Amino acid sequence: MLHRRTGTILDRLASPRLCLGAVIILHVSLIAWEASAGSEQTKLPSTFISITTPHGVTIQAELADTTQKRATGLMFRESLSQNHGMLFAFAEEQEWSFWMKNTRIPLDIIWMNKNKRIVHVERHVPICTRTDDGCPNYQPNAPAMYVLELAAGTADVLKLQRGVSLQFATPPNSQ
């Protein structure tokens, strides 16, 4: 009589219980990985707006449309990719004031009215390394509903100046 030896490694690897266990472990690992990736994604911007210049250049702008996002802005960022920026959207036109506290990137700040026409540009706004609240404020000379921040020098390269209109989808109501 042939006696089959059980319990070899190959028999164990082919075991339905082991296969099911491996599938469960893999599934749990994927869930944990997705959860950690999700928590990282919550730190990343949730919405981008494509902005087109009159010369056809597209800027990908992070949308700052809540009080918290507008308060944080580009603070603590070490760099800003070419043709990327941040679009601040407000519920109403005002002479919105900006400052550079904790912003580590020199910027061009571009204010636009409700028709998306540029009303004011501050070029090459330097970083502010002060630890108190003494950083200078930058403010337009006309009411604006949108403000676009770009890496310093971008406004000149893209020929963005007062009177130029930009095209982008109007963000949903801002808070």
C-alpha positions in Angstrom: 0.0 0.0 0.0 1.2 3.4 -0.9 1.4 5.7 1.9 1.1 9.4 1.0 3.0 11.6 3.2 1.0 14.7 4.2 2.2 18.0 5.5 4.9 18.7 3.0 5.5 22.3 2.1 3.9 21.8 -1.3 0.8 20.3 0.3 0.6 23.2 2.7 1.1 25.8 0.0 -1.8 24.3 -1.9 -4.0 24.2 1.2 -7.3 26.1 0.7 -7.0 27.5 4.2 -3.5 28.9 3.5 -4.7 30.4 0.1 -7.7 32.0 1.8 -5.4 33.4 4.6 -3.0 34.9 2.0 -5.9 36.5 0.2 -7.2 38.0 3.4 -3.8 39.3 4.4 -3.3 40.8 0.9 -6.8 42.4 1.1 -6.2 43.9 4.6 -2.8 45.1 3.4 -4.3 46.9 0.4 -7.0 48.5 2.6 -4.3 49.7 5.0 -2.2 51.0 2.1 -5.2 52.8 0.5 -6.1 54.4 3.9 -2.5 55.7 4.3 -2.5 56.9 0.7 -5.9 58.6 1.4 -4.5 60.4 4.4 -1.7 61.7 2.3 -4.1 62.8 -0.4 -6.1 64.8 2.2 -2.9 66.9 2.6 -2.7 67.5 -1.1 -4.9 70.0 -2.9 -8.3 68.6 -3.8 -9.2 70.9 -6.7 -7.2 72.4 -9.6 -8.5 75.0 -12.0 -7.0 75.3 -15.5 -6.4 79.0 -16.3 -5.6 80.0 -19.9 -3.7 83.1 -20.8 -4.5 85.1 -24.0 -1.4 83.5 -25.6 -2.7 80.0 -25.0 -0.5 79.0 -22.0 -2.4 76.9 -19.4 -1.7 77.4 -15.7 -2.7 74.7 -13.3 -3.8 76.5 -10.2 -4.7 75.0 -6.8 -8.1 76.4 -5.7 -8.1 78.2 -2.4 -11.9 78.7 -2.0 -12.4 78.3 1.8 -11.3 80.4 4.7 -8.8 77.7 5.8 -7.3 77.2 2.3 -7.0 81.0 1.8 -5.4 81.5 5.2 -2.7 78.8 4.5 -2.1 79.6 0.8 1.3 78.7 -0.3 2.9 78.8 3.2 5.8 76.5 3.9 6.1 75.4 0.2 9.7 75.0 -0.9 9.0 75.3 -4.7 6.3 75.9 -7.3 6.4 74.1 -10.6 6.4 76.1 -13.9 2.9 77.2 -14.9 1.5 76.2 -11.6 0.0 78.5 -9.0 -2.8 79.1 -6.5 -6.1 80.7 -7.3 -7.9 82.4 -4.4 -11.6 82.7 -5.1 -13.8 85.0 -3.0 -17.6 85.4 -2.8 -17.4 89.1 -3.5 -15.1 91.8 -4.9 -13.0 93.6 -2.5 -9.5 95.0 -2.3 -8.1 91.8 -0.8 -4.8 92.1 1.0 -2.1 89.5 0.9 1.2 89.0 2.8 4.1 86.7 2.6 4.5 85.4 6.2 5.8 81.8 6.1 5.9 81.8 2.3 9.2 80.5 1.1 8.8 81.3 -2.6 9.0 84.7 -4.1 5.7 85.3 -6.0 3.9 87.4 -8.5 0.4 88.2 -7.2 -2.3 89.0 -9.7 -5.7 90.4 -8.8 -8.7 89.9 -11.1 -12.2 91.4 -11.0 -15.4 89.3 -11.3 -14.9 89.3 -15.1 -11.5 87.7 -14.7 -9.8 90.8 -16.0 -6.5 91.7 -14.3 -6.8 94.9 -12.2 -3.5 94.8 -10.4 -0.1 92.9 -10.4 2.6 92.8 -7.8 5.7 91.4 -9.3 8.6 89.6 -7.6 7.1 89.9 -4.1 9.9 88.7 -1.8 9.6 86.1 0.9 9.4 87.5 4.5 11.6 85.8 7.1 10.2 87.8 10.1 9.0 85.7 13.0 6.5 88.4 14.1 3.5 89.6 12.1 5.5 92.5 10.6 5.5 91.2 7.0 4.3 93.8 4.5 0.8 93.6 3.0 0.2 93.8 -0.7 -3.1 95.2 -1.9 -4.6 96.0 -5.3 -5.8 99.5 -6.2 -9.2 98.1 -7.4 -11.7 95.5 -6.1 -11.0 91.9 -7.1 -12.8 88.6 -6.8 -9.9 86.3 -7.8 -6.2 86.4 -6.9 -3.6 84.3 -8.7 -0.2 83.6 -7.1 2.6 82.4 -9.4 6.3 81.9 -9.1 8.1 85.3 -9.3 8.8 86.3 -12.9 6.0 84.3 -14.4 3.8 87.3 -14.9 6.5 88.9 -17.1 7.1 85.7 -19.1 3.4 85.2 -19.7 2.8 89.0 -20.4 0.2 89.2 -17.6 -0.6 92.9 -16.9 -3.4 95.1 -16.0 -6.3 94.9 -18.5 -5.5 91.3 -19.7 -8.3 88.8 -19.3 -7.7 85.2 -18.2 -10.0 82.3 -18.9 -11.1 79.7 -16.4 -14.2 78.0 -15.2 -15.8 80.0 -12.4 -15.3 78.1 -9.2 -18.4 77.1 -7.2 -19.5 79.6 -4.5 -16.6 80.4 -2.3 -17.0 80.3 1.5 
